[in-house]
Amino acid sequence: MEQKILRILEKDGRATAKEIASELSLEEKEVERIIADLEERGVIGGYKAMINWNKYDENLVSALIELKVTPQLDQGFDRVAEKIYQFEHVKNVYLMSSGAYDLSVMIEGRNLKEVAGFVAEKLAPMECITSTSTHFILKRYKEGGIVYEAEKEDGRQVIEF
């Protein structure tokens, strides 16, 4: 039942206990108890709105940074990741299982210069980072399960000769 509740909340973080209870044929108090337990255990880490910044007059720049890293003695990649996720610009940090790099880092800044400066001045100089590769995000189509711009219907009229 927990997983069903989590899936509902993942899809709509504003779903009320009453709505969830109705959908799952449970008592509202039981859903409230389960949600409170999931929050207390840290399974639910918070609630967040998904903002489509493309539709808002905000010119944030996002980038995916690939990092090759030398793991720290007795702490592997965890200590490096911890240092990196402390920076305000950093939105996500992932340890990758295979491929050309070890950590994947998503960052945001007000402009290209700020993002490039962050990489050059904060990430690249870290002793444990051996190389970086920066990919600027040009457009978001889908994020967190939310499609930002659905396919538009072609409104052109077909003319046959």
N, C-alpha and C positions, 0 to 999 in steps of 0.2 A: 504494500500500500504506500509505503514511503516513496518508492520510485515513481509511482503514478502521480503522487502529489508533487514531487520534484519536477516531473515532466510538464505538468500544468503550469507551475510557477516559472519554469524556464521559458515557456512560451509566452506567458503573461504574468509578470511580477506583480501586477495590480489585482490579480484574482483574489477575491475574498474567501475566507474560510467557508462562508455560507455557499458561495458559488461552487467551490471545490467539493464540498460535502454533497451538494445536489448532484453534481456530475458523477460522483463515485458512490452514491447511495450510502453515505455515512452520516453520522451525527456531526453537527458543526463543532461541538466541544471536542470531539475526537480529532478532527482535522486541526483545530487550534493546538491541541496537545502535541500532535505529531510535528507540526511546524515549529512549535517552541522547542521541542527536543532536537530537531534538526538544526535549528539556530544555535542552541547551546553546545552541540557537538561540533559546530563549525562546518557542517555539511552545507548549510546555507550561509554563505559568507557576507551577503548583503543583497540589496535590491538596487537595480540600476536602470535608468531609462536609456534606450538606444536612440541616440541623436543622429539624424541625417544632416550632417554639416553641409552637404552639397546644397540643401534647400534653405539654409540659413546663411545670412551674409557674414560668414566667418571664414577667413582664408587660412585655416590651419593647414600646415604641411605635415604629412605623415611619411615615415620611412621605415622600411624593414632593413635591419642591419644584421648581416651574417658575421659571426665572430669565430675565428680560430683561437682556441684558448689552451694554455698549458694548465692542466689541473693542479690544484694546490695540494701539497703533501698532507695526507691523512684527512683531507676534506673534499677531495675531488673537485667537481665543478660547483658544488653548493656555495662555497665561500665566494667564488667569483661572481656567481649569479646574485648573491646577497649584496655585494658591493654595487653591482650594476643597478638592481631594482630600487636602490635608495635614491637615485636621481629623479628629480621631478619630471623631466622630459620622458622618462621611460614609462610606457603603458603596459607592456607585456614582456616577459622573458621566458624562453622555452629552451630546455635541453633537448637536442636533436639526437636521434639514435644512430644515424649513419649519414653519410654524405660528405660534402666538401667542407662543412663547418660544424662547430660544436654547439654554439648558442645562437638562438634567433631572438632579436630584440626589436620590439616595435616602439618607436618614439614619435613624439609630436612637438612641433615648434610653430612659432608665428610666421616664419618664412624660411626659404631655402638656406639662407645665410646662417640663421640660428641653428638649424638642424645640422648643417655641415660643420659649424663651429663646435657644436656639442660632440660630434663624432671625433673631430680632430683634436679638441682640447681635453675632453674627459675620457672617452673610451679608448682611442688609439694609444695614448701614452701609458695605459695601465700595463705593468710589467708582465702580467700573465696573458695578455692579448697579443697574439703573434700576427694577426691580419684582420682586416675588416673589409666588408663589401656592402655598400649602401645602395638600396633600391628605393627610389622615391615612389610613393603611391600617387598615381595620377587620377584615378577615379575608383570609387567604391561601388560595386554592384550588389553585393550581398555581404552582410556582416552579422555575426551572432544569430544567424537564422532569419534575419530580416532582409527582404529584397528592397533595395532603395529605389530602383527605377524599374518598374515592370515594363515588359515589352509593349511598345505603343503600337496600336493598330494602324496599318497603312491606310490612310484616308483618301488615297488617290483613286480616281475613277478609271476603271479599265475601259479602253476604247478599242473596239475591234474593227478592222477594215475589211 
